[in-house]
Amino acid sequence: MTLFSATEWSNTRLVQECLRGNELAWNMLVDRYKNLIYSIPIRYGLPPQDAADIFQAVCLDLFNELSRLRDAEAVQGWLMRVTTHKCYHWKRQQSPLNGDLDDGALDGLSGNTPMAADVIADVEREQLVRDSIEQLPPRCRQMITLLFFEHPPQPYNEVAEKLGLARGSIGFIRGRCLKRLKRILQDKGF
């Protein structure tokens, strides 16, 4: 089996490999979209444990429906619709039990209507940034993750230690990495 990076293969190729039973391809496909899937229930205010349950349910649906996808390149939109649908059903199930959902709690989550345009735009933009970060060289990818996506944020001295760099070089390298990321985003029309 050939090792590959998630950024090297299209969704179509990943799906084809998944259908052939390539476990590594499945892991790469899930890794590519895990933050997208998880971000939707969080955006709709679900607790982290319930968001994790929805994530697992969406991944199971993806696994079961993979062979029936008409357009593997449209898997991102499919995942967004399925995740939103599951959020809607979760909120409906919680509503009569908790009684604490206000009248607008299900707004934008109708199982029959698409996600609100602003939510779609935000989720797609976030995924574009994640995909772009994956195209960075490994050191830049790791630095961006440590500096901007860790909670709590990592101090420069810890980032320097983890990357094997001098603390004083973090700012300069961070700047170069952000310029590379900006170019990638610009090339994608962002």
Secondary structure, DSSP 8 states (H G I E B T S, - for coil): -----TTTS-HHHHHHHHHTT-HHHHHHHHHHHHHHHHHHHHHTT--HHHHHHHHHHHHHHHHHHGGG-S-GGGHHHHHHHHHHHHHHHHHHHHHHHH----TTTTTT--TTS---HHHHHHHHHHHHHHHHHHTS-HHHHHHHHHHHTSSS---HHHHHHHHT--GGGHHHHHHHHHHHHHHHHHHTT-
